[in-house]
Amino acid sequence: MQTIVYQCDTAMSAQKLPNCCKKCFKKYQKWKIVYQHFYDFCEGKCTVGEINEDFCKKFQAYLLKGGRRDGRKSKLAHNSIAGYWSTFRTLLKEAYQEKLLRENINDFLEKIEWKDTKIEFLSLDEVKKLAATPCKHEVLRRASLFSCMTGLRISDIQQLRWEHIVKTEDGYVMRIRTEKTDEEATLPISEEALAFCGEREEGLVFKTLKRSMINYPLRAWIKEAGINRRITFHCFRHTYATLLTSAGVPIYTIAKMLTHRNVKNTQIYAEVMDQNKREAANVISLK
């Protein structure tokens, strides 16, 4: 009997997955990471018949130990582990529906709860500092500020093409299909945001932008601007949302601009700003 690891490995080599996990691969490609952890856990040997409640709980314990595969000594973040475990359980559900498993093992497995995390974002003054600070990679600077002014994720910025940006009677808009939600959206952009795209030409807007730039080069640029907090590229999306919230833009409008399917995902920014207001109210004291 072929092992399940061999079947998945063969499918990935062909850049496709078995029917039971196509959804995971299409949406986030997260299964590939889960598969790599699973491969390490079972040392590349596991048949479908070996997958039972006890086996899966051992894999969960393995994930919770938080071992990384990238050589870094730090442990995996808790929410990363929760996401990987959720993806693995989705696979089990699909495998059961495809009759690859005789029982729905998910009925006997507990999910790993997500933990609330602090949202990091930049103030308007900090964004202005970044704009005034030279960056070794100019394309990184332009893409970062573009994200602050549009809320686009790095994945959507990298695949943004000039034909996606069109002029209408009301101004310029982006007509895109977001990678994460796989939904089409028409998003208006300001002239100022458009200026960060550079001169119009064919193909990708940010042609020379590489994923590696959002690691050390981004941190170095942020430090050079005098910002001494851990700011990732995704924080620019948070920055866009919080700046709109503080400006009084309705939450439903912000949800649309962020392409959130559920306004509950957007509500967190309003809660963050409410907390900031409370902290501000307590700044002045006569005691």
N, C-alpha and C positions, 0 to 999 in steps of 0.2 A: 504493500500500500504506500502510495506517495505521502510524504508528510505534508501537513498544512503549511509548514514553513517553505517547503520546496514549491508548492503551488503558488503561494503569494510572491515568492522570490522570482519565479518565472514570469508571473503576470506583471510585476513591476519592471522587469527588464524590457518588456514590450510596451511599457508606459501605459498599462491599463491594469485594472484589478478585477477579481472575480465579481460576479453580480452582487454578492452579499455586501461588498464594501465600496462600490462605485461612488455612492453619495459622499462618503468620507473623503475620498480622494479628490472628487470634483470640487467640493466646497473649500477645504482647507489644506489638503494634502497632509493632514495631520496623521493619517493612518500610517504613512511611511515612517514617521518618527516613532509611532507606537510599535510598529512592526520591528524596527531596529532594537527597541528595548525588549520586545518579546523574544526576538532572536537571541539576544544576550542572555535572557532569563532561562530559556530552554536549551541554550547552546546549540541552536539550529536543528533540534530534533524534537518533533511533536506531531503526533497523528491526531486526527479528529477524535478518535476514540478515547484519547487521553484527556480531552478537555471536559472537565467536570467541575463541580462546585469547589472542591478542595484545591484543585490545580489553579483555578482562577483567583482564589483568595491568596494563594501563595504569590501569584503574579502581582496582585494588589499590594501585598506587603513588600515585594521587591521594589515597586514604584515608590512607595512611601519612604523607602530608605533614601530616595532622592539622588541616586547616583547619576552623574552627567556622562554623556558620551563624547563631549567635545574637549576633554582633557583638563577642563578647569576644575579646581578643587572645591569650589562652592557647590552647594546642593541645588537641586532643581527647586524652583519656586513652587509653593504649595498649589497655587491655582493652575500651574502648568501640569502638575501631577493629576489634579482633578479633571482637567481637560483630556489628558491622555486616557485616563480610566473611563471617562464618559465615552470616548471614541471606541475604546475596546468593548464596552458594553453594547454600543450600537452595532458593532460587528457581530457580537453574540446573538443579538436580536434578529439581525438580518440572516445569519446562518441558520437559526431556528426556523425562520419563515421559509427559507430555501430548502428546508428538510435535511440540512447537513448535520444538524444536531437533533437528537431525539427529544430533548427537553429544553425548555426556556430557562437557562441557568440564571438569567437575570432575576428571576423570582427569588433567588436565594442569595443575591449579592447586594450589599449596601453601597450606595453611591458615596463618593467623597465630596463633602460639602465645600463650596467655594467660600473663600474668606473675602470680606470687604477690604479693598485696598485704597490707599490714599491717592487721589488724583493729583498729579503734578501738572502745573500749567504755568505759563508766563504771564506776567502783567503786561499791560500795554507799554509801559516804560521799558521793560526788559526786551520786548519785541523790537522796540526802537533802537535799543542798544545793539541787538544782533544785526539789525539792518545797517547800522553805522560801523560795524566791525568787519574788516576784511577777512575773507576765508581763503584758505589754501586752494580749495576747490570751489570756484565760483558757481558751478552748477549746483553744488550742495547748498550754498547760500540762497540761490534763487529758488530752489525747490522747497527749502525749509520755510522761507517767507511766504511762498505761494501756498503752502499747507496752512500756515497761520491765518491766511486770508480767505481760504476756501474750505478748510477742514478735510481735504482729501488725504486718504491713507497713502503710505509709501507705495503700496502695491498698485494703487490706481494712478498715482503720479508717474510711476515708471512705465505704465502702458498708455498714458495719455498721448494722443496723436493730434496733429494740427487739424485734421478733418473733423475732430470731435468738438472743436471750438468754432462756433458760427456766430455771425452777427444777425440779430433780429431787430425789429422796430424799437424794442425797449433796451437794446444793448447786447453785449456778448453773453452767450450761454455755453455751457459744456454739456454735450450729450454723450453720456458714458454708460457703460455697464460695469457696475462695481464688482470687483473680484470676490469680495467676501460674501455679499448677499446675492450676487448674480442677478441683480435687478437693474433695469434701465432707469436712468434718471436724467432730467434736464435741470441743470443748476446754473443760475445766473452768476456771473463774476464781474467784479468792478474793473474799470480801466487800470487802476493801480495794481490789482492782482495780475491782470493780463500782461502788464509790463515786465513782470518777473519771468515770463515765458521766453523773452528775447524776440528776435526778429522771426517773423513768420516764414516757414519753409515747409518742405514735405517730410512726412514720417513722424517720428517721436518728437515730442516737445522738449523733453529733457534727455537727449540722446546719450550723453556721456555719464549720466547718473548711475552709480553702481551701489549695490547693497552694502558693500564693504565700507562705503563712505559714511554710513550712518552709525558706525561704531567709533573707533578712535578719532577720525577726522572731525566728526560732529562734536565729540566731547572736548576736543582741543579748541575748537572754534567757540563753543559756549563758555569755556573757561577764560578764553582770551577776552570775551565780552564782559567778564567780571561777574558771571553768574555761577555761583558755587553750589549748585544743587544738581542732583542726578536728573538730567533732562534727556529723554529719548526722542526719537523722531515722532513717535505717536503722541507725545505731549503737545505737539503743535496742533494736533486735532483737538485735544482738550482745550488748548488755548483759544482756538477759534470759537468753540462752544461757550466757554466761560465769558469771553469778551462780548459775544452776542447777548448772553444772559444778563450781564451787568449793564448792557445798553438798553435793556428793557424789551428785547425782541421776544414775541410770544413763543412759548415752549413748543407749540405745534409747528411753527415755522422753522424753528431750529431743528426739530426732528426731521423735517422734510429736507433741509439743507444737508444734514448729516446722513441722509438715506436710512434712518432708523425705521425698522418695521413697526416697532412698538414705542410709543412716547414714554413708556416707563424707563427705557434705556437712556432717554434724554433728561428725565426728571432729576437724575443724580447731579447734573450741573447746577440746577436751581438750588438743590440742597447744599451744594458746596458754597455757592454764593451767599445763601442764608447764614451759613456758619461763619463766613468771613465778616458779614455784617454784625453778627453777635460779638465776634472778637474785636471788631472796630469799636463797638459800643462800649466795651469794657476797657478800652485804652486809656480814657481820661478818668482819673480818679483824684479826689481831694484828700484821700486818706494818706 
